[in-house]
Amino acid sequence: MNVREHTMSRISALFASVVGMTPTRGEATLPQDVSGWDSLAHIRFVYAIEREFGCELPEEFLVAGKPLGEFAAAVLGAQGA
């Protein structure tokens, strides 16, 4: 498993923990794909990612709308990977 796959696996686990569902479309999962991914869950999800990876995501991630794969790319970018 490469670094991106490992990061995505951890993000998917965080997503399931916060939202209560597994990502329905993997990296392509969008908020409209999951009924439990509302604005409150989104903020909790962003905070969980930042805590888990010890990084700060760009402000644009505070607004829902990005697929899960972009969260993984942002984490890797923040970590310089």
Buried (B, 14 or more C-beta within 10 A) or exposed (E): EEEBEEBBEBBBBBBEEBBEBEBEEEBEBBBEBBEEBEEEBBEBBBBBBBEBBEBEBEEEBEEBEBBBBBBBBBBBEBEEE
